[in-house]
Amino acid sequence: MSKRFVYLSAITFFLAAASVHAQAPAPTPAFAAAERALLEADREQAAQWASVPYQAARDAYAQAQALQLKRKKNDAERAAQTAEAQAELASAQARQRKLSEQIERKISENNALRRELLLGKDGKRP
């Protein structure tokens, strides 16, 4: 065998191996659902209102991506499903906490108006 053939074969092998290794796995429905849930959690400001489940969702998604790169498909799918569930929980908790705060604010405003109506603006009974 000639040296030229060996070199060309080696280069061809390494180029082929590099292109196979560089290809990212195709996104699966579980990953797509997790990404949608994370986007929804971002819209709901879950990082502020429900930081614990939001961070758990982010961590689970990062773990799913790492497992996918290691070609551990089943584990990656489960981690993506966990990320989706945690993101949905974070969204729900964020909505609930924002609504609770709005309700408390309305109750406070109503109590102030009630006092104003009963006692007058100067704090004395009419």
QUIZI-V498456 format. One record per residue. N is the residue number from 1. SS is DSSP state (hx for helix, st for strand, lp for the rest). PSI is psi in radians with two decimals (* if undefined). NEAR is the number of other ideal C-beta (glycine too) atoms within 10 Angstrom. Layout:
# QUIZI-V498456
((N:SS:PSI:NEAR) (N:SS:PSI:NEAR))
This chain:
# QUIZI-V498456
((1:lp:2.49:6) (2:lp:2.72:7) (3:hx:-0.63:7) (4:hx:-0.77:8) (5:hx:-0.74:9) (6:hx:-0.79:10) (7:hx:-0.78:10) (8:hx:-0.69:11) (9:hx:-0.76:11) (10:hx:-0.76:10) (11:hx:-0.78:10) (12:hx:-0.76:10) (13:hx:-0.84:10) (14:hx:-0.63:10) (15:hx:-0.75:10) (16:hx:-0.75:10) (17:hx:-0.69:10) (18:hx:-0.68:10) (19:hx:-0.62:9) (20:hx:-0.74:8) (21:hx:-0.58:8) (22:hx:-0.33:7) (23:lp:2.20:8) (24:lp:2.49:8) (25:lp:2.59:12) (26:lp:2.47:7) (27:lp:2.46:12) (28:lp:2.91:15) (29:hx:-0.61:9) (30:hx:-0.71:20) (31:hx:-0.72:22) (32:hx:-0.74:12) (33:hx:-0.71:17) (34:hx:-0.72:28) (35:hx:-0.74:16) (36:hx:-0.75:13) (37:hx:-0.67:22) (38:hx:-0.67:23) (39:hx:-0.71:12) (40:hx:-0.72:16) (41:hx:-0.66:26) (42:hx:-0.74:15) (43:hx:-0.60:10) (44:lp:0.03:21) (45:lp:0.76:16) (46:hx:-0.50:29) (47:hx:-0.58:14) (48:hx:-0.75:11) (49:hx:-0.40:19) (50:lp:1.15:26) (51:hx:-0.59:13) (52:hx:-0.95:12) (53:hx:-0.52:20) (54:hx:-0.80:25) (55:hx:-0.63:14) (56:hx:-0.68:18) (57:hx:-0.77:26) (58:hx:-0.76:18) (59:hx:-0.75:14) (60:hx:-0.65:22) (61:hx:-0.73:22) (62:hx:-0.70:12) (63:hx:-0.71:17) (64:hx:-0.73:25) (65:hx:-0.74:18) (66:hx:-0.73:13) (67:hx:-0.62:18) (68:hx:-0.70:22) (69:hx:-0.51:12) (70:lp:0.05:10) (71:lp:0.54:9) (72:lp:1.36:14) (73:hx:-0.85:13) (74:hx:-0.77:8) (75:hx:-0.67:15) (76:hx:-0.72:22) (77:hx:-0.77:18) (78:hx:-0.73:16) (79:hx:-0.66:24) (80:hx:-0.69:27) (81:hx:-0.68:16) (82:hx:-0.74:19) (83:hx:-0.75:27) (84:hx:-0.82:23) (85:hx:-0.76:17) (86:hx:-0.67:26) (87:hx:-0.70:30) (88:hx:-0.71:20) (89:hx:-0.78:19) (90:hx:-0.72:29) (91:hx:-0.80:25) (92:hx:-0.76:16) (93:hx:-0.67:19) (94:hx:-0.81:24) (95:hx:-0.78:15) (96:hx:-0.76:12) (97:hx:-0.66:16) (98:hx:-0.75:15) (99:hx:-0.68:10) (100:hx:-0.72:11) (101:hx:-0.70:11) (102:hx:-0.72:10) (103:hx:-0.78:10) (104:hx:-0.70:10) (105:hx:-0.75:10) (106:hx:-0.72:10) (107:hx:-0.77:10) (108:hx:-0.76:10) (109:hx:-0.74:10) (110:hx:-0.71:10) (111:hx:-0.69:10) (112:hx:-0.74:10) (113:hx:-0.70:10) (114:hx:-0.79:10) (115:hx:-0.72:12) (116:hx:-0.71:12) (117:hx:-0.68:10) (118:hx:-0.68:9) (119:hx:-0.22:12) (120:lp:2.96:11) (121:lp:-0.47:9) (122:lp:0.01:8) (123:lp:0.08:8) (124:lp:2.60:7) (125:lp:2.44:7) (126:lp:*:8))
